[in-house]
Amino acid sequence: MKPTPGLIIGILLTGLFVAAVALSFVWTPYDVSTLDVAQRLLPPSAAHWFGTDHFGRDLVSMILLGARNSLAVALVAAGLGLLIGVPLGLLGAARGGLVDELVMRTNDLIFAFPSLLLAILITAVAGPGAINAIIAIGVFNIPVFARVARGGALSLWKRDYILAARVAGKGRWLISLQHILPNIAGLLIVQATIQFSLGILAEAGLSYVGLGAQPPTPSWGRMLNEAQTMIGFAPWLAIFPGLAVVLTVLGLNLLGDGLRDRYDPRLAEGRS
Amino acid sequence: MSLLSVDHLTLTIHGRPVLNGLSFTVEPGEIVGLVGESGSGKSLTALSILGLTPPGSVATGAVKLDGQNLLNRPDRDLQAVRGKDIGIVFQEPATALNPLLTIGAQVAETARIHGHSKTAARALAAEALVRAGLSPDLTDRYPHELSGGQRQRAAIAMATVLKPRLLICDEPTTALDVTTQAQILELLKALAREQGCGLILITHDLAVVVGLADRTVILKDGAIVEQGPTVALFRNLTHPYSRQLAADSAPQPATARAEAKGDPLLEARDVVRSYPGAKGRAVDGISLAIRPGERVGLVGESGSGKSTLLRALLALEPVQAGEIALAGAPFRPSGGKDRRVLIQAVFQDPVGSFDPRWRVEDLIAEPLHLSATPVPKAERRARVAALLDKVGLPADAIDRYPHQFSGGQRQRIAIARALIVEPRIVVLDEAVSALDATVRGRILELLDKLSDELGVAWLFVTHDLTVVRAVTDRVLVMQAGRIVEEGPTARVFAAPKHPYTQALLAAAPDLETALAGREQP
């Protein structure tokens, strides 16, 4: 099957984001740890493509370094959800009954809270910082992955090959590991991509309200926050970090949707 | 002039020839059977007539309905024909109906599409449902509230609401039990005779065709090998393929073997199993015993509780009362892992019984998980290779994936998987029901051979009486959770005692009986 235009754009944008992170480790146009007040609030030019901020820091360098922070928070948060949520979902599907009810109702409980609100609550109680932001965002990923894993697993548990595995004396965990997990991997990868983009958005939101990564670590959300008082005379301060968030989230969503179209059997049936 | 005349119909899909110069006709009121093994082009012939061939198809020749060529006409023209002049009924009544609409609304929809007013469509629908043998109070039911047979009747009502001149039925009874099948076939026959519509009956079951069709067309690899008036044709088959097809459709009864002796291998004593919310017990006090080397058939229609009993016998689900014993000791879902090695199973679905991501080697070797000590890799591979040879699969199959095999080959893989731990008893759950006669014949031969070689006992759980008759020594007939009759297969088939067994046997299509029946004036 030919990849859809959306998938191609998604791959390109996500590639750009990953490349920016990789690049930030070896090179940035300017050093952002030294402040140069003489160079402050310069509009975009050949020397500073995206301009400079009120401390005279180069915006290209800030965005490259901010990408690193976004990636780290979103990746670990998605990983946290995957590592805790998937086993819970598999457990619910494998055991059914009371265990399943317990897992799913706990999930519902977490789902019932507006996610950003609870993230703010967690970081407000535990104190602001990148680690707490990761935990706060990760908690929301758990029920999402648990649901996806459970749904995929439930449909597989009815298959004859699961019966065959049980006749072969395999227990629920071994079957979940050997037969269920590999067959729902596609679904999980798609969900992980989407959760990853939501993680980036959530991190930007938390830093925007000052509960994410703390200065001097560059962060897209905080750049946006600092830009808002100067937006009248230095609009580039808001435009470029804003674009970075929009393009990254758009890219990941397109990638996720594109992968879902390719791997979700329910959609594939309607298409073929 | 014929109602339908198919003239040198040739079809290629992406350049690959699938139909090759088919010519046959259907007269008004005539039933024409289209038979052949799977892949012979039966369904594609029907789809070509309707102009519903898959993308990439190129058709040549002619398909004339009342002298008007339908082939390669624009889809708009054909939409006016489909449903109005030609109706179609598919195999699976569960998926042919929209679950969100009542059957009355669905039948009326066809009439609405062809320009009838809402009230007229409703009236036509009510009439069609009654004609299809459904009582008027079922009109407002949803498909899930109906039985399989009722759903197929609704599908027939949908196809015949506008009294089409031609009705195409693609395996209309394959998914149904024998008694329901007999009723549906009776209905189709009445529709053809009373409405005078031509009927194309596509099936892999020769007995069905012989019982019903006026003329039969036998297909092989997209070409017609023989056709003619049904009875004359089957009394005098000339092509070796047709003869093989007929032979496989009417397998010889199993040769009598010495009665099995010894202590029971697998035993059920007063087993009861019911599900919460369901009325009645799925399994209601069943006792049975299977001795070493015995071949036993467990026959029942869908809903008789045989699948539930099977899961209990395999200790996959607990029983609420009674006991399952394997080799003289209780066999329950918890514990008993050491004795699972004695009992293995082959499941119905040749597609769903394998993890699509596993290679044949790993699939067949999966039950080795039961070995007390881990089996070394080299030995594992050698054992799988030996079994592949035993079940008649090529040696290179070992590194391939299940989707690369045909249905029959997959069931061979499933049999190999069941045998790798050298069990004493193998349960076969409708293991050959999804296969067509020729492939089924080969698999039954294989099972027969393996049974003699390995001395393993088989329990055939099936609704297919032909299979039971061909391979079992003893048969148990199950109805509504109970065993209503039990005895040596030859005796039960010759002189069934219980009314239910009698009804089952009377409804089961049999090639020879059907032929004899048709010859009488």
Contacts between the chains, C-beta under 8 A, distances in Angstrom:
chain1	res1	chain2	res2	distance
A	159	B	352	4.9
A	159	B	353	7.8
A	160	B	347	4.0
A	160	B	348	6.9
A	160	B	349	5.0
A	160	B	352	4.4
A	160	B	353	3.9
A	161	B	352	6.5
A	161	B	353	5.4
A	161	B	354	5.3
A	161	B	355	4.8
A	163	B	316	6.8
A	163	B	345	7.3
A	163	B	347	6.0
A	163	B	353	7.8
A	164	B	345	7.1
A	164	B	347	6.4
A	164	B	353	5.7
A	164	B	354	7.8
A	164	B	366	6.9
A	164	B	414	7.7
A	164	B	417	6.8
A	165	B	355	8.0
A	165	B	366	6.3
A	166	B	314	8.0
A	166	B	316	5.5
A	167	B	314	5.9
A	167	B	316	7.2
A	167	B	340	7.0
A	167	B	343	7.7
A	167	B	344	6.0
A	167	B	345	4.8
A	167	B	367	7.1
A	168	B	340	7.7
A	168	B	366	4.7
A	168	B	367	4.0
A	168	B	368	8.0
A	168	B	369	5.1
A	168	B	370	6.3
A	169	B	337	5.2
A	169	B	340	4.6
A	169	B	341	7.7
A	169	B	367	7.3
A	169	B	369	5.5
A	169	B	370	4.4
A	170	B	366	7.7
A	170	B	369	5.6
A	174	B	369	7.8
A	178	B	355	8.0
A	179	B	355	5.1
A	182	B	355	7.8
A	182	B	357	5.3
A	183	B	355	7.0
A	183	B	356	7.4
A	183	B	357	6.4
